[in-house]
Amino acid sequence: MLRTLQFTLIVLCLFSARTNAQTTETLKKKISQILLSKNAVVGVTISGPNTTDTLSINGDKKFPMQSTFKFPIALTMLSEVDKGHFKLDSKVEIKKSEMLPDLWSPIREKYPDGVTLTIGEILRFIITMSDNVGCDVTLKLLGGPKAVEAYINKLGFSDFAVKINEETMQNNWDMQFLNWTTPKEANRILDTFYANKKELLSESSYKFIWTLMQESETGKSRLQGQLPKGTLIAHKTGFSGAHKSTGIYAAVNDIGIIFLPNGKYFCISVFITDSKENLESNEKIIADIASAAWLYFSRH
């Protein structure tokens, strides 16, 4: 009787694993269909609630991060806050000379003559509005891009590089490729920092960063574009704009965590590069992929 029960359990487990693999493959095929007619290089990694619910397309390919690198920049600063090297309420002067006119910056638009803000306020501008002036001020406080790369690499994320700041990146098209990661690594960073609530950040820093990620105002037509109204998402976008001569997009990105009706979640990282599609089409690619993943995980 016991042997029969054990055999039955083994069969059920094997059947379940096979079913999960088959259905995950179905999702992968759906995503491949979305990409079939697109004139772009797209990288996707999705990690679901179960370990078997993981898939990648171009998951090991290097993609330029653009502003998705602001998430690990914020993580690096918060780790320094936890060590006592900074405080979120520490005040930082941003001079008028740092309000560079060619950078996207809600801070500059609001305070064109300069301003003094707390580190917490600057991080809010960086994550929720993707502010580039605030980003470079934060990098300077940390000791430059190398400090972010060193912190993330030290945690075991080797497919990740930050070599330049926003000023350099936005004024030199080819140099944006120096700040890169892979869809798989972006997903690992997301999942690791979200799942390990007490190991990497203090409780207050953990709550702070994920609240900001949920309040992100950019990329409303990307990951969240086709999700059911009210779906909770914590994400960070990246965007290169189109090349002035060729019209090609080097980066239309969105990485994040999407929460399901049952309280579970999945991590998703979508990077688009070398794209001859227009912006609307690029963003729809990301929205279509996120929608397909949400439908799959909400049913399994």
RAZIRA-V627327 format. One record per residue. N is the residue number from 0. RES is the residue in three letters. SS is DSSP state (H for helix, E for strand, - for the rest). PHI is phi in whole degrees, 0 to 359 (* if undefined). NEAR is the number of other C-alpha atoms within 10 Angstrom. Layout:
n->N res->RES ss->SS phi->PHI near->NEAR
n->N res->RES ss->SS phi->PHI near->NEAR
This chain:
n->0 res->MET ss->- phi->* near->6
n->1 res->LEU ss->H phi->296 near->7
n->2 res->ARG ss->H phi->297 near->8
n->3 res->THR ss->H phi->296 near->9
n->4 res->LEU ss->H phi->295 near->10
n->5 res->GLN ss->H phi->298 near->11
n->6 res->PHE ss->H phi->297 near->12
n->7 res->THR ss->H phi->297 near->12
n->8 res->LEU ss->H phi->296 near->12
n->9 res->ILE ss->H phi->297 near->12
n->10 res->VAL ss->H phi->299 near->12
n->11 res->LEU ss->H phi->297 near->12
n->12 res->CYS ss->H phi->294 near->12
n->13 res->LEU ss->H phi->297 near->12
n->14 res->PHE ss->H phi->295 near->12
n->15 res->SER ss->H phi->296 near->12
n->16 res->ALA ss->H phi->297 near->14
n->17 res->ARG ss->H phi->294 near->13
n->18 res->THR ss->H phi->296 near->12
n->19 res->ASN ss->H phi->300 near->18
n->20 res->ALA ss->H phi->298 near->16
n->21 res->GLN ss->H phi->295 near->12
n->22 res->THR ss->H phi->289 near->15
n->23 res->THR ss->H phi->297 near->20
n->24 res->GLU ss->H phi->296 near->15
n->25 res->THR ss->H phi->297 near->13
n->26 res->LEU ss->H phi->297 near->20
n->27 res->LYS ss->H phi->298 near->21
n->28 res->LYS ss->H phi->295 near->12
n->29 res->LYS ss->H phi->298 near->16
n->30 res->ILE ss->H phi->293 near->21
n->31 res->SER ss->H phi->299 near->14
n->32 res->GLN ss->H phi->294 near->11
n->33 res->ILE ss->H phi->300 near->16
n->34 res->LEU ss->H phi->273 near->17
n->35 res->LEU ss->- phi->308 near->10
n->36 res->SER ss->- phi->261 near->8
n->37 res->LYS ss->- phi->268 near->15
n->38 res->ASN ss->- phi->267 near->14
n->39 res->ALA ss->- phi->199 near->19
n->40 res->VAL ss->E phi->261 near->17
n->41 res->VAL ss->E phi->239 near->26
n->42 res->GLY ss->E phi->245 near->22
n->43 res->VAL ss->E phi->223 near->25
n->44 res->THR ss->E phi->226 near->24
n->45 res->ILE ss->E phi->231 near->26
n->46 res->SER ss->E phi->237 near->22
n->47 res->GLY ss->- phi->271 near->22
n->48 res->PRO ss->- phi->299 near->14
n->49 res->ASN ss->- phi->253 near->13
n->50 res->THR ss->- phi->297 near->8
n->51 res->THR ss->- phi->280 near->13
n->52 res->ASP ss->- phi->267 near->20
n->53 res->THR ss->E phi->234 near->20
n->54 res->LEU ss->E phi->215 near->18
n->55 res->SER ss->E phi->216 near->18
n->56 res->ILE ss->E phi->230 near->17
n->57 res->ASN ss->- phi->57 near->16
n->58 res->GLY ss->- phi->293 near->23
n->59 res->ASP ss->- phi->259 near->16
n->60 res->LYS ss->- phi->280 near->17
n->61 res->LYS ss->E phi->279 near->21
n->62 res->PHE ss->E phi->236 near->28
n->63 res->PRO ss->E phi->294 near->27
n->64 res->MET ss->- phi->281 near->32
n->65 res->GLN ss->H phi->48 near->24
n->66 res->SER ss->H phi->285 near->25
n->67 res->THR ss->H phi->296 near->26
n->68 res->PHE ss->H phi->288 near->25
n->69 res->LYS ss->H phi->289 near->26
n->70 res->PHE ss->H phi->296 near->22
n->71 res->PRO ss->H phi->294 near->19
n->72 res->ILE ss->H phi->297 near->27
n->73 res->ALA ss->H phi->296 near->23
n->74 res->LEU ss->H phi->299 near->21
n->75 res->THR ss->H phi->296 near->22
n->76 res->MET ss->H phi->297 near->26
n->77 res->LEU ss->H phi->294 near->27
n->78 res->SER ss->H phi->295 near->19
n->79 res->GLU ss->H phi->289 near->15
n->80 res->VAL ss->H phi->298 near->18
n->81 res->ASP ss->H phi->296 near->18
n->82 res->LYS ss->- phi->279 near->12
n->83 res->GLY ss->- phi->90 near->9
n->84 res->HIS ss->- phi->282 near->11
n->85 res->PHE ss->- phi->220 near->17
n->86 res->LYS ss->- phi->232 near->16
n->87 res->LEU ss->- phi->297 near->17
n->88 res->ASP ss->- phi->264 near->11
n->89 res->SER ss->- phi->293 near->12
n->90 res->LYS ss->E phi->268 near->15
n->91 res->VAL ss->E phi->232 near->16
n->92 res->GLU ss->E phi->276 near->13
n->93 res->ILE ss->E phi->250 near->20
n->94 res->LYS ss->- phi->283 near->13
n->95 res->LYS ss->H phi->302 near->13
n->96 res->SER ss->H phi->293 near->10
n->97 res->GLU ss->H phi->270 near->16
n->98 res->MET ss->- phi->277 near->22
n->99 res->LEU ss->- phi->297 near->14
n->100 res->PRO ss->- phi->292 near->12
n->101 res->ASP ss->- phi->271 near->11
n->102 res->LEU ss->- phi->258 near->15
n->103 res->TRP ss->- phi->295 near->18
n->104 res->SER ss->- phi->202 near->22
n->105 res->PRO ss->H phi->300 near->17
n->106 res->ILE ss->H phi->298 near->21
n->107 res->ARG ss->H phi->296 near->22
n->108 res->GLU ss->H phi->297 near->11
n->109 res->LYS ss->H phi->275 near->10
n->110 res->TYR ss->- phi->229 near->15
n->111 res->PRO ss->- phi->298 near->17
n->112 res->ASP ss->- phi->264 near->13
n->113 res->GLY ss->- phi->103 near->16
n->114 res->VAL ss->E phi->196 near->15
n->115 res->THR ss->E phi->248 near->13
n->116 res->LEU ss->E phi->234 near->17
n->117 res->THR ss->E phi->280 near->15
n->118 res->ILE ss->H phi->300 near->24
n->119 res->GLY ss->H phi->299 near->19
n->120 res->GLU ss->H phi->293 near->16
n->121 res->ILE ss->H phi->296 near->23
n->122 res->LEU ss->H phi->299 near->28
n->123 res->ARG ss->H phi->297 near->22
n->124 res->PHE ss->H phi->297 near->21
n->125 res->ILE ss->H phi->296 near->28
n->126 res->ILE ss->H phi->277 near->31
n->127 res->THR ss->H phi->281 near->19
n->128 res->MET ss->H phi->237 near->21
n->129 res->SER ss->- phi->57 near->26
n->130 res->ASP ss->- phi->290 near->23
n->131 res->ASN ss->H phi->276 near->26
n->132 res->VAL ss->H phi->297 near->26
n->133 res->GLY ss->H phi->299 near->28
n->134 res->CYS ss->H phi->299 near->25
n->135 res->ASP ss->H phi->290 near->22
n->136 res->VAL ss->H phi->296 near->19
n->137 res->THR ss->H phi->294 near->24
n->138 res->LEU ss->H phi->300 near->22
n->139 res->LYS ss->H phi->297 near->13
n->140 res->LEU ss->H phi->298 near->14
n->141 res->LEU ss->H phi->282 near->18
n->142 res->GLY ss->- phi->106 near->10
n->143 res->GLY ss->- phi->103 near->17
n->144 res->PRO ss->H phi->306 near->20
n->145 res->LYS ss->H phi->300 near->14
n->146 res->ALA ss->H phi->291 near->19
n->147 res->VAL ss->H phi->291 near->25
n->148 res->GLU ss->H phi->301 near->20
n->149 res->ALA ss->H phi->297 near->16
n->150 res->TYR ss->H phi->296 near->17
n->151 res->ILE ss->H phi->291 near->20
n->152 res->ASN ss->H phi->298 near->14
n->153 res->LYS ss->H phi->298 near->10
n->154 res->LEU ss->- phi->280 near->11
n->155 res->GLY ss->- phi->103 near->11
n->156 res->PHE ss->- phi->262 near->17
n->157 res->SER ss->- phi->272 near->14
n->158 res->ASP ss->- phi->272 near->17
n->159 res->PHE ss->E phi->198 near->23
n->160 res->ALA ss->E phi->216 near->23
n->161 res->VAL ss->- phi->231 near->24
n->162 res->LYS ss->- phi->245 near->18
n->163 res->ILE ss->- phi->224 near->19
n->164 res->ASN ss->- phi->267 near->22
n->165 res->GLU ss->H phi->293 near->24
n->166 res->GLU ss->H phi->303 near->15
n->167 res->THR ss->H phi->292 near->13
n->168 res->MET ss->H phi->295 near->18
n->169 res->GLN ss->H phi->283 near->19
n->170 res->ASN ss->H phi->254 near->12
n->171 res->ASN ss->- phi->218 near->11
n->172 res->TRP ss->H phi->309 near->15
n->173 res->ASP ss->H phi->291 near->10
n->174 res->MET ss->H phi->282 near->14
n->175 res->GLN ss->H phi->299 near->24
n->176 res->PHE ss->H phi->285 near->21
n->177 res->LEU ss->H phi->286 near->17
n->178 res->ASN ss->- phi->261 near->23
n->179 res->TRP ss->E phi->222 near->21
n->180 res->THR ss->E phi->205 near->25
n->181 res->THR ss->E phi->248 near->25
n->182 res->PRO ss->H phi->304 near->28
n->183 res->LYS ss->H phi->297 near->26
n->184 res->GLU ss->H phi->290 near->20
n->185 res->ALA ss->H phi->301 near->28
n->186 res->ASN ss->H phi->293 near->23
n->187 res->ARG ss->H phi->296 near->19
n->188 res->ILE ss->H phi->295 near->19
n->189 res->LEU ss->H phi->304 near->20
n->190 res->ASP ss->H phi->295 near->19
n->191 res->THR ss->H phi->296 near->14
n->192 res->PHE ss->H phi->286 near->18
n->193 res->TYR ss->H phi->279 near->18
n->194 res->ALA ss->H phi->285 near->11
n->195 res->ASN ss->- phi->263 near->11
n->196 res->LYS ss->- phi->295 near->14
n->197 res->LYS ss->- phi->248 near->11
n->198 res->GLU ss->- phi->271 near->10
n->199 res->LEU ss->- phi->255 near->18
n->200 res->LEU ss->- phi->229 near->22
n->201 res->SER ss->- phi->293 near->16
n->202 res->GLU ss->H phi->301 near->12
n->203 res->SER ss->H phi->290 near->10
n->204 res->SER ss->H phi->291 near->20
n->205 res->TYR ss->H phi->300 near->19
n->206 res->LYS ss->H phi->297 near->13
n->207 res->PHE ss->H phi->297 near->16
n->208 res->ILE ss->H phi->292 near->23
n->209 res->TRP ss->H phi->284 near->18
n->210 res->THR ss->H phi->293 near->15
n->211 res->LEU ss->H phi->297 near->21
n->212 res->MET ss->H phi->297 near->19
n->213 res->GLN ss->H phi->287 near->18
n->214 res->GLU ss->- phi->267 near->18
n->215 res->SER ss->- phi->306 near->22
n->216 res->GLU ss->- phi->259 near->15
n->217 res->THR ss->- phi->265 near->16
n->218 res->GLY ss->- phi->65 near->20
n->219 res->LYS ss->- phi->294 near->13
n->220 res->SER ss->- phi->260 near->16
n->221 res->ARG ss->- phi->261 near->25
n->222 res->LEU ss->- phi->306 near->31
n->223 res->GLN ss->- phi->271 near->24
n->224 res->GLY ss->- phi->302 near->17
n->225 res->GLN ss->- phi->238 near->19
n->226 res->LEU ss->- phi->284 near->21
n->227 res->PRO ss->- phi->304 near->11
n->228 res->LYS ss->- phi->305 near->8
n->229 res->GLY ss->- phi->92 near->7
n->230 res->THR ss->- phi->295 near->13
n->231 res->LEU ss->- phi->278 near->17
n->232 res->ILE ss->E phi->218 near->22
n->233 res->ALA ss->E phi->241 near->21
n->234 res->HIS ss->E phi->207 near->29
n->235 res->LYS ss->E phi->219 near->30
n->236 res->THR ss->E phi->262 near->31
n->237 res->GLY ss->E phi->213 near->22
n->238 res->PHE ss->E phi->205 near->21
n->239 res->SER ss->- phi->264 near->20
n->240 res->GLY ss->- phi->75 near->15
n->241 res->ALA ss->E phi->266 near->19
n->242 res->HIS ss->- phi->298 near->11
n->243 res->LYS ss->- phi->300 near->9
n->244 res->SER ss->- phi->267 near->6
n->245 res->THR ss->- phi->265 near->8
n->246 res->GLY ss->- phi->77 near->14
n->247 res->ILE ss->- phi->283 near->19
n->248 res->TYR ss->E phi->266 near->22
n->249 res->ALA ss->- phi->275 near->27
n->250 res->ALA ss->- phi->203 near->27
n->251 res->VAL ss->E phi->228 near->30
n->252 res->ASN ss->E phi->235 near->29
n->253 res->ASP ss->E phi->201 near->26
n->254 res->ILE ss->E phi->233 near->27
n->255 res->GLY ss->E phi->181 near->25
n->256 res->ILE ss->E phi->242 near->26
n->257 res->ILE ss->E phi->246 near->23
n->258 res->PHE ss->E phi->264 near->18
n->259 res->LEU ss->- phi->262 near->18
n->260 res->PRO ss->- phi->302 near->11
n->261 res->ASN ss->- phi->274 near->8
n->262 res->GLY ss->- phi->95 near->6
n->263 res->LYS ss->- phi->278 near->13
n->264 res->TYR ss->E phi->211 near->21
n->265 res->PHE ss->E phi->224 near->22
n->266 res->CYS ss->E phi->264 near->26
n->267 res->ILE ss->E phi->215 near->31
n->268 res->SER ss->E phi->231 near->30
n->269 res->VAL ss->E phi->235 near->31
n->270 res->PHE ss->E phi->238 near->32
n->271 res->ILE ss->E phi->238 near->25
n->272 res->THR ss->E phi->220 near->23
n->273 res->ASP ss->- phi->47 near->17
n->274 res->SER ss->E phi->260 near->21
n->275 res->LYS ss->- phi->262 near->18
n->276 res->GLU ss->- phi->286 near->16
n->277 res->ASN ss->- phi->280 near->14
n->278 res->LEU ss->H phi->299 near->15
n->279 res->GLU ss->H phi->301 near->10
n->280 res->SER ss->H phi->293 near->13
n->281 res->ASN ss->H phi->299 near->25
n->282 res->GLU ss->H phi->291 near->21
n->283 res->LYS ss->H phi->293 near->18
n->284 res->ILE ss->H phi->304 near->25
n->285 res->ILE ss->H phi->295 near->30
n->286 res->ALA ss->H phi->296 near->23
n->287 res->ASP ss->H phi->297 near->21
n->288 res->ILE ss->H phi->295 near->24
n->289 res->ALA ss->H phi->297 near->24
n->290 res->SER ss->H phi->296 near->17
n->291 res->ALA ss->H phi->298 near->17
n->292 res->ALA ss->H phi->293 near->24
n->293 res->TRP ss->H phi->298 near->22
n->294 res->LEU ss->H phi->298 near->14
n->295 res->TYR ss->H phi->296 near->16
n->296 res->PHE ss->H phi->289 near->21
n->297 res->SER ss->H phi->286 near->13
n->298 res->ARG ss->H phi->256 near->7
n->299 res->HIS ss->- phi->237 near->10
